Amino acid sequence: MQLRFATNLPVEQYIQRKAWRDAELDQCPLHPEGGCKFARHGTYSRKSPDGVKIARWYCPDGGTTFSKLPDCLSSRLPGTLIEVETVIDQIDSASSQEAAADNIRLDISLPSVLRWMRRRLWPIRLTLILLIELLPSLPDDCKPTFSAFRSALGIEFVLPHLRMLANPHLDILPPPLGFGPRPKAHKSKKSRFQHKTGTDPP
């Protein structure tokens, strides 16, 4: 289970200071009354950015590991929230997603980079829509775009700031901002009269 590590450190300073050593979790989230064998459980490394470690704890009674993710990092995606925001800005400023893909990922094929982009784009747009309803500090006519949120909040980067503002709701907000479940893609239902693939029967 991921929990928020409230820190305004950019990722470079988080790594330089080894700030994961400062993360604290005084009681087990599953057993706040105590009595379990809740204890610190070392750290784990993230693939990206290089050098990042995340502090974690373990409750053997509940069979659950807890980790504290700093505000600069994406949840369930590699990299930082600022990197996610930069990618979405590039998509929004391009004439199409295909045009944006030409400048975002050159190491993978076009279908792969489109999937990579949509794993970031769709959950973030859903998150912004939810936050317009959840955050009373936002104006009623705020649009679910980074430009509208920047104007309303007077900030340069939206996502790290929203991690702080949305703290009470992080357990229901989807990643990469929140710690809730990933949104499920809608699959088109096949007709029950669809015949099986292959040659026609004789």
C-alpha positions as CSV (number, residue, x, y, z in Angstrom):
1,M,0.0,0.0,0.0
2,Q,1.4,3.4,-1.0
3,L,1.2,6.4,1.4
4,R,2.2,10.0,0.9
5,F,5.6,11.2,2.1
6,A,5.0,14.9,2.4
7,T,8.1,16.7,1.1
8,N,8.6,19.6,-1.2
9,L,12.0,18.3,-2.3
10,P,12.7,18.0,-6.0
11,V,13.9,14.5,-7.0
12,E,17.5,15.6,-7.3
13,Q,17.6,16.8,-3.7
14,Y,15.6,13.8,-2.5
15,I,18.3,11.5,-3.9
16,Q,21.2,13.8,-2.8
17,R,20.0,14.0,0.8
18,K,18.8,10.3,0.9
19,A,15.6,11.7,2.2
20,W,13.9,8.3,2.4
21,R,15.7,7.9,5.7
22,D,13.6,10.8,7.1
23,A,10.3,9.1,6.2
24,E,8.3,8.0,9.3
25,L,5.3,5.8,10.0
26,D,4.6,5.7,13.7
27,Q,1.7,3.2,13.7
28,C,0.3,0.5,11.5
29,P,-2.4,1.8,9.2
30,L,-4.2,-1.6,9.6
31,H,-3.9,-1.7,13.4
32,P,-3.9,1.9,14.8
33,E,-4.7,0.5,18.2
34,G,-1.3,-1.4,18.2
35,G,-0.6,-5.0,19.1
36,C,0.7,-6.1,15.7
37,K,4.3,-6.7,14.8
38,F,4.5,-3.7,12.6
39,A,8.1,-2.7,11.8
40,R,10.3,-0.8,9.3
41,H,11.1,-3.0,6.3
42,G,14.1,-1.4,4.7
43,T,13.8,0.3,1.3
44,Y,13.2,-0.6,-2.3
45,S,14.7,1.1,-5.4
46,R,12.9,2.6,-8.3
47,K,14.1,2.0,-11.9
48,S,13.6,5.7,-12.7
49,P,15.0,8.1,-11.7
50,D,18.2,6.3,-11.0
51,G,19.3,6.3,-7.3
52,V,15.8,6.8,-5.9
53,K,14.8,4.6,-2.9
54,I,11.5,4.4,-1.1
55,A,11.1,3.7,2.6
56,R,8.8,0.8,3.5
57,W,7.2,-0.9,6.5
58,Y,5.6,-4.4,7.0
59,C,2.8,-5.7,9.1
60,P,3.1,-9.5,9.2
61,D,-0.3,-9.8,11.0
62,G,-2.0,-8.1,8.1
63,G,0.4,-9.5,5.4
64,T,0.8,-5.9,4.0
65,T,3.7,-3.8,3.0
66,F,3.5,0.0,3.2
67,S,5.7,2.5,1.3
68,K,5.9,6.3,1.6
69,L,6.1,7.9,-1.8
70,P,7.5,11.5,-1.9
71,D,5.5,14.2,-3.6
72,C,7.9,14.5,-6.6
73,L,7.4,10.9,-7.8
74,S,4.7,9.3,-9.9
75,S,2.6,6.5,-8.4
76,R,2.7,3.2,-10.3
77,L,4.6,4.8,-13.1
78,P,8.4,5.4,-13.5
79,G,9.7,8.9,-13.2
80,T,8.4,12.1,-11.6
81,L,5.1,13.9,-11.7
82,I,6.8,16.8,-13.5
83,E,7.9,14.4,-16.2
84,V,4.3,13.2,-16.6
85,E,3.0,16.8,-16.7
86,T,5.6,17.7,-19.4
87,V,4.6,14.8,-21.6
88,I,0.9,15.8,-21.3
89,D,1.8,19.4,-22.2
90,Q,3.5,18.2,-25.3
91,I,0.5,16.1,-26.3
92,D,-1.9,19.0,-25.7
93,S,0.2,21.4,-27.8
94,A,0.6,19.0,-30.7
95,S,-1.8,18.8,-33.6
96,S,-2.5,15.1,-32.8
97,Q,-1.3,12.4,-30.5
98,E,0.6,10.9,-33.5
99,A,2.4,14.2,-34.1
100,A,3.3,14.4,-30.4
101,A,4.6,10.8,-30.5
102,D,7.3,11.8,-33.0
103,N,9.0,14.0,-30.4
104,I,8.3,12.1,-27.2
105,R,9.6,8.5,-27.6
106,L,12.0,7.6,-30.5
107,D,13.0,4.3,-29.0
108,I,9.8,2.4,-29.6
109,S,7.2,1.9,-32.4
110,L,4.3,4.3,-32.9
111,P,1.6,2.0,-31.5
112,S,3.8,1.4,-28.4
113,V,4.4,5.1,-27.8
114,L,0.7,5.9,-28.2
115,R,-0.1,3.3,-25.5
116,W,2.6,4.8,-23.4
117,M,1.1,8.3,-23.8
118,R,-2.4,7.2,-23.1
119,R,-1.4,5.4,-19.8
120,R,-0.5,8.9,-18.6
121,L,-3.0,11.1,-20.4
122,W,-6.3,9.3,-19.6
123,P,-5.8,8.9,-15.8
124,I,-4.6,12.5,-15.4
125,R,-7.6,13.9,-17.2
126,L,-9.9,11.8,-15.1
127,T,-8.0,13.0,-12.0
128,L,-8.4,16.7,-12.9
129,I,-12.2,16.2,-13.5
130,L,-12.5,14.6,-10.1
131,L,-10.5,17.3,-8.3
132,I,-12.7,20.0,-9.7
133,E,-15.5,18.4,-7.7
134,L,-13.4,17.6,-4.7
135,L,-11.4,20.8,-4.1
136,P,-13.6,23.8,-3.1
137,S,-10.7,26.2,-3.6
138,L,-11.0,25.8,-7.4
139,P,-13.3,28.1,-9.3
140,D,-16.6,26.6,-10.4
141,D,-15.7,27.2,-14.1
142,C,-12.3,25.6,-13.9
143,K,-11.6,23.3,-16.9
144,P,-9.8,19.9,-16.5
145,T,-6.6,21.2,-18.1
146,F,-3.2,22.0,-16.8
147,S,-3.4,25.6,-18.1
148,A,-6.7,26.2,-16.3
149,F,-5.3,24.7,-13.0
150,R,-2.1,26.8,-13.4
151,S,-4.1,29.9,-13.8
152,A,-6.4,29.1,-10.8
153,L,-3.6,28.1,-8.5
154,G,-0.9,30.5,-9.6
155,I,1.8,27.7,-9.9
156,E,4.2,26.5,-12.5
157,F,3.8,22.7,-12.1
158,V,0.4,21.4,-11.2
159,L,0.8,17.7,-10.3
160,P,3.2,18.0,-7.3
161,H,1.1,20.8,-5.8
162,L,-2.1,18.7,-6.4
163,R,-0.6,15.8,-4.5
164,M,-0.5,18.1,-1.5
165,L,-3.9,19.7,-2.0
166,A,-5.6,16.4,-2.6
167,N,-4.0,14.6,0.3
168,P,-7.4,13.5,1.9
169,H,-8.5,12.0,-1.4
170,L,-5.3,10.2,-2.6
171,D,-6.7,6.8,-1.7
172,I,-9.5,7.2,-4.3
173,L,-7.6,9.1,-7.0
174,P,-6.0,7.1,-9.8
175,P,-2.3,7.0,-10.3
176,P,0.1,8.6,-11.2
177,L,-1.1,11.3,-8.8
178,G,-3.2,9.3,-6.4
179,F,-2.8,5.8,-4.8
180,G,-6.2,4.4,-5.8
181,P,-6.8,1.7,-8.4
182,R,-6.0,2.2,-12.1
183,P,-9.0,3.1,-14.2
184,K,-10.2,0.1,-16.2
185,A,-10.4,0.6,-20.0
186,H,-13.8,0.0,-21.4
187,K,-13.9,-3.0,-23.7
188,S,-16.4,-3.1,-26.5
189,K,-18.9,-5.9,-26.0
190,K,-19.0,-8.5,-28.8
191,S,-22.4,-9.5,-30.1
192,R,-23.5,-12.9,-28.8
193,F,-24.2,-13.7,-32.5
194,Q,-20.6,-13.1,-33.5
195,H,-19.3,-16.3,-35.2
196,K,-15.9,-17.8,-34.2
197,T,-12.8,-16.9,-36.1
198,G,-11.7,-19.3,-38.8
199,T,-13.1,-20.7,-42.1
200,D,-16.9,-20.8,-42.6
201,P,-18.5,-24.2,-41.7
202,P,-19.4,-26.4,-44.7
